[in-house]
Amino acid sequence: MGKAVASEPKAIDCTCVYAGSFDPPTLGHYYMIREGAKRFRRLVVAIGSNSNKESLFTTEEKRRMLVGITKGLPNVSVASYENMFLVKFAEKIGAGCILRGIRNEDDYRYERSMRQTNEDMNKDITAFFLMPPNYLTDISSSTIKGFIGVKGWEDEVKKYVPPEVYEELLAKAKLIRGETSD
């Protein structure tokens, strides 16, 4: 008998939305995007504005970073939306799926509640959940932002964000400190 070979999952014939504030995009976000791109015919990475969170980056800066990190994924596009429920944005672009990540028990409770609410608004849009590997579970955009400015932050942050995002973070930190480039 031959050795079993794991194969890539067959892509679901669906446009899927993966949304977040992406302030900044992390390796956890990139994991979700990469895995979503494998599993869905088309993946739309949607930058949502959250009025409860203070943003470090503008929507356009986030879009630039996301386009940069997804350039090798031909079935991925980047969009943005504001003042709209995610499920309504999914409807608007003709998506039949929403991809969400679950890092821990708190995420699970929140995402379960959101899934039920979204189903009440549109039963035809299906939620899919992925759990990132252990080394990515404790990473969040808020954690990354909290590191900035602490002595040695650059070495720590570099471990958790794609290179394009790291460069943007360095530039943003200089701007915040009032430094100019020569």
ZIBELTA-V847754 format. One record per backbone hydrogen bond with DSSP energy under -0.5 kcal/mol. NH is the residue of the N-H (numbers start at 1). CO is the residue of the C=O. Records with the same first field share a line. If there is no record, write none. Layout:
BEGIN
NH: CO / CO
END
This chain:
BEGIN
12: 39
14: 12
16: 14 / 42
17: 97
18: 44
19: 17 / 99
20: 46
23: 24
25: 22
27: 160
30: 26
31: 27
32: 28
33: 29
34: 30
35: 31
36: 32
37: 33
38: 34
39: 35
40: 36
41: 12
42: 14
43: 75
44: 16
45: 43 / 77
46: 18 / 44
47: 45 / 79
48: 20 / 46
49: 81
51: 49
53: 50
55: 53
62: 58
63: 59
64: 60
65: 61
66: 62
67: 63
68: 64
69: 65
70: 66
71: 68
73: 70
74: 72
76: 73
77: 43
79: 45
81: 47
89: 85
90: 86
91: 87
92: 88
93: 89
94: 90 / 91
95: 90
96: 15
97: 15
98: 126
99: 17
100: 128
102: 130
108: 104
109: 105
110: 106
111: 107
112: 108
113: 109
114: 110
115: 111
116: 112
117: 113
118: 114
119: 115
120: 116
121: 117
122: 118
125: 122
126: 96 / 124
128: 98
130: 100
132: 130
136: 133
137: 133 / 134
139: 136
144: 140
145: 141
146: 142
147: 143 / 144
148: 144
150: 147
153: 150
155: 152
156: 152
157: 153
158: 154
159: 155 / 156
160: 157
161: 157
165: 162
166: 162
167: 163
168: 164
169: 165
170: 166
171: 167
172: 168
173: 169
174: 170
175: 171
176: 172
177: 173
178: 174 / 175
179: 174
END
